[in-house]
Amino acid sequence: MSYLPNSLAARDIASLVHMQTNLRKHQEEGPLIITRSSGCRVFDDTGRDYIEAVAGLWCAALGFSSERLAKVAYAQMRELGYYHIYRHRSNEPAIALAEKLLEIAPVPMARVLFQCSGSEANDTAIKLAWYYWDAIGKPQRKKIIARHMAYHGNTCAAVSLSGKPDMHAGFGLPMPLFRHTEFPHYYRRHEPGETEEHFSVRMAEALDALIQAEGPDTIAAFFAEPVMGAGGAIVPPHGYFEKIQAVLHKYNILFIADEVICGFARTGEMWGSQTYGLRPDMLTSAKALSSAMQPISAVLINDRIHDAMLAQSDRFGNFAHGFTYAGHPVAAAVALEVQRIYDEIDIVARVKRLGPILQSTIGQLAANPLVGDVRGTGLILGMELMRDRKQRVAFDSTLNVGGRAGAAAKRQGLILRVVGDRLVFAPPLVIEEDDIEEIGIRLARALNDVAEDLKSEGMFA
Ligand SMILES: Cc1ncc(COP(=O)(O)O)c(C=O)c1O
């Protein structure tokens, strides 16, 4: 495509590197430039509207603009637009937000650390796991286990934790101390006749075997998202976390719940940990913490971790870790206001009401011949596209059926996330029923377009 020399698109191509983007293709195709929003809809620079069915990057819980949050940021910037929390300094928004998080934590937590992104939160949690084992005299416990297809971020350690091969390729990653175990994609990976419960037993056995092979006394921690987001919105099968946690308990391995996507009602409870009965030692959170209006993330730690950190201060003096913008007063003030809004609109009740509507609206498309499976919880779900649903036969990956569906949806004015041949939905939590209905309509049209395309190429009967 060619753009006018001084157009935004031409300037974009000439100046920006885009993340998670085929850079060569971007030179040809250029950007989709979003200029404004209204509720769950965003508008491009030609005025076209799109329903944003994945809340940007699973984060814009309250939509993409807010007068109320803008006023809070403005007032805070006028009062105190920056102050750090190093070396005993503090500021009120950071204190109040930490208190709020401790109040709503899914399990008793002792303290909060702030950072600016989900990746930094997970990096911090990894360091804290190492710090903990060092404090209690077991510094050899260094290995970290996560799951294949997990997404935990992109800093060197967080991406090593992530289990997506495309994120490692060309970077010489993952780093040596990171291991990956099976991921619980029941629909694709269960044996014929295997129940969810039996599948979960198999997943726990695989984890146990990995720990045994590595040596239990070398493992520091296990990380998991309650629902795997960028792995394809994969909800855990029955009994999965109960069995996984039993294995972790057996070997005294720390459990860190990555609630960066699931936190703040996405799964129908305030935390994914509540939806699935997780009892983490640490919890990482970002995204909907501030409804993505400010870059802020948090790590919640329990007494076990905090007591060890205090002991390290007795040994070393300073807790020598931090980020310049950690506990930033503007980010914290906005996040605190977001929490007030969640309370006012009873965000959990809202997701409990609208979640089943989204699940059934998209679930109705399970009858579409392209669709193999639809499952989710709350306001997150994944749809698997399959050549043959009954026999669970996938499309040849060279057909790029998922990519075609994503492009067809975009043409219909629907933005969703594509993971292989899975279509993923996680709309803003303030979505209304009429927009859910519209997602169903636009998605049905997109699926029909893809089916027609494949048929015309003789690739689908
Ligand atoms: C579960 C999960 N953890 C961590 C991250 C990384 O967060 P960030 O992009 O803010 O670094 C993401 C980002 O999508 C995520 O989905």
The ligand as a Gaussian input file, in Angstrom:
#p B3LYP/6-31G(d) Opt

LIG

0 1
 C       -0.537000     -12.900000      31.980000
 C        0.405000     -11.801000      31.604000
 N        1.468000     -11.573000      32.396000
 C        2.347000     -10.586000      32.120000
 C        2.179000      -9.782000      31.017000
 C        3.178000      -8.708000      30.718000
 O        2.652000      -7.469000      30.998000
 P        3.301000      -6.149000      30.323000
 O        3.036000      -6.211000      28.872000
 O        2.602000      -5.032000      31.063000
 O        4.752000      -6.186000      30.650000
 C        1.085000      -9.969000      30.179000
 C        0.867000      -9.116000      28.992000
 O       -0.002000      -9.336000      28.196000
 C        0.186000     -11.019000      30.473000
 O       -0.857000     -11.271000      29.692000

